[in-house]
Amino acid sequence: MDLKHYQHLINQLYYKKDSQRGIDKTYTWFIEEVGELARAIRKGDPEHIKEEFADCLAWLLSIGTILGIDAEEAMDKYAKGCPKCSKTPCECEERTGES
């Protein structure tokens, strides 16, 4: 399946619940899933990482649907390479965290 089909599937599965919950609370659930992904990465369990990655993507697709964002259209931003330098692979200088 492509991204559009997954967004449609997540919409069918969860739109009613997620839209009733509202964007703020749905976003909070997404952030909790990102935390679970971070913990899975630290533990190094590939299967758990995969599961948490899928959960994060599902919540993000749901957020996109609630906000009226088509995930595939949004990803067009990257279709011609890095949005800043237009290169593939990206040749932008890494930031050092300094302002």
C-alpha positions as CSV (number, residue, x, y, z in Angstrom):
1,M,0.0,0.0,0.0
2,D,1.1,3.6,-0.6
3,L,0.8,6.5,1.9
4,K,-2.5,7.6,0.5
5,H,-4.0,4.1,1.1
6,Y,-2.6,4.0,4.7
7,Q,-4.1,7.5,5.4
8,H,-7.4,6.3,4.1
9,L,-7.2,3.1,6.2
10,I,-6.4,5.1,9.4
11,N,-9.2,7.4,8.5
12,Q,-11.7,4.5,8.3
13,L,-10.4,3.0,11.5
14,Y,-10.0,6.0,13.8
15,Y,-11.4,9.3,12.3
16,K,-14.6,9.2,14.3
17,K,-12.8,8.7,17.6
18,D,-9.9,11.0,16.9
19,S,-12.0,13.9,15.5
20,Q,-14.3,13.7,18.5
21,R,-11.3,13.7,20.9
22,G,-10.1,16.8,19.0
23,I,-6.7,17.8,17.6
24,D,-5.1,18.8,20.9
25,K,-5.7,15.5,22.6
26,T,-5.0,13.5,19.5
27,Y,-1.7,15.3,19.2
28,T,-0.9,14.5,22.8
29,W,-1.5,10.8,22.0
30,F,0.9,11.1,19.1
31,I,3.6,12.7,21.3
32,E,3.2,9.8,23.8
33,E,3.8,7.3,20.9
34,V,6.9,9.2,19.9
35,G,8.1,8.8,23.5
36,E,7.4,5.0,23.3
37,L,9.4,4.9,20.0
38,A,12.3,6.7,21.7
39,R,12.3,4.1,24.5
40,A,12.1,1.2,22.1
41,I,15.1,2.7,20.1
42,R,17.1,3.0,23.4
43,K,16.3,-0.7,24.2
44,G,17.3,-1.8,20.7
45,D,14.5,-4.3,20.2
46,P,13.9,-4.2,16.4
47,E,10.4,-5.7,16.5
48,H,9.3,-3.3,19.2
49,I,10.9,-0.4,17.3
50,K,8.9,-1.4,14.2
51,E,5.7,-1.6,16.1
52,E,6.2,1.9,17.7
53,F,7.2,3.4,14.4
54,A,3.9,2.1,12.9
55,D,2.0,3.6,15.8
56,C,3.7,7.0,15.4
57,L,2.9,7.0,11.7
58,A,-0.7,6.0,12.2
59,W,-1.2,8.8,14.8
60,L,0.5,11.3,12.4
61,L,-1.7,10.3,9.5
62,S,-4.8,10.7,11.8
63,I,-3.6,14.2,12.7
64,G,-3.2,15.0,9.0
65,T,-6.7,13.8,8.3
66,I,-8.2,15.8,11.1
67,L,-6.4,18.9,9.8
68,G,-7.3,18.2,6.2
69,I,-3.8,17.4,5.1
70,D,-3.2,14.9,2.4
71,A,0.0,13.1,3.4
72,E,1.1,12.3,-0.1
73,E,0.6,16.0,-1.2
74,A,2.5,17.1,1.9
75,M,5.4,14.8,1.1
76,D,5.7,16.4,-2.4
77,K,7.9,18.9,-0.5
78,Y,10.7,16.3,-0.8
79,A,10.0,15.0,-4.3
80,K,12.8,17.0,-5.9
81,G,15.4,16.5,-3.2
82,C,16.2,18.5,-0.1
83,P,13.7,21.4,0.3
84,K,16.7,23.7,1.2
85,C,19.5,22.7,-1.1
86,S,17.5,20.7,-3.7
87,K,20.2,18.0,-3.7
88,T,19.8,14.2,-3.3
89,P,21.4,13.3,-1.0
90,C,21.2,16.5,1.0
91,E,24.3,18.7,1.1
92,C,23.2,21.2,3.7
93,E,25.6,21.9,6.4
94,E,24.7,20.2,9.7
95,R,23.6,22.6,12.5
96,T,25.6,22.4,15.7
97,G,22.7,23.4,17.9
98,E,24.1,26.9,18.3
99,S,21.9,29.9,17.4
